[in-house]
Amino acid sequence: MIGAILLYFDEVVEVRIQGSNVFFKTTSSNKYATIDGIKLDYSSTIREFPDLEVNPDWKGIAIERFKQKIKSYPDEMSRITYIIEDLKKHGYKPKYIQRQGFRPEEYDG
């Protein structure tokens, strides 16, 4: 298990990876949610996947593609690095990374 703590303006977002499963938790919620509950911005999603522009199920397809992308990485460290780098493009600031329940370390990537 590996996790990361990121800041998005005044909100703290925690990302946790167990195998190929990704879980998110924010300061406004008290429990972890799977990637299926992630909020996606339509314009950002279409920029990433232009073929979904006229598809009424654009969100479901984008989430499935994201899941497949996560599974394509060989280990948890490469998965969390991908997620952090992807979220940085959207204004998230990585602060800490935590491996196997040990103390969080400042993220320097």
PyMOL commands that set and color helices and strands:
alter all, ss='L'
color gray80, all
select helices_A, chain A and resi 35-37+42-48+50-52+58-71+76-88
alter helices_A, ss='H'
color red, helices_A
select strands_A, chain A and resi 2-8+11-18+21-26+33-34+93-99+105-106
alter strands_A, ss='S'
color yellow, strands_A
deselect
rebuild
show_as cartoon
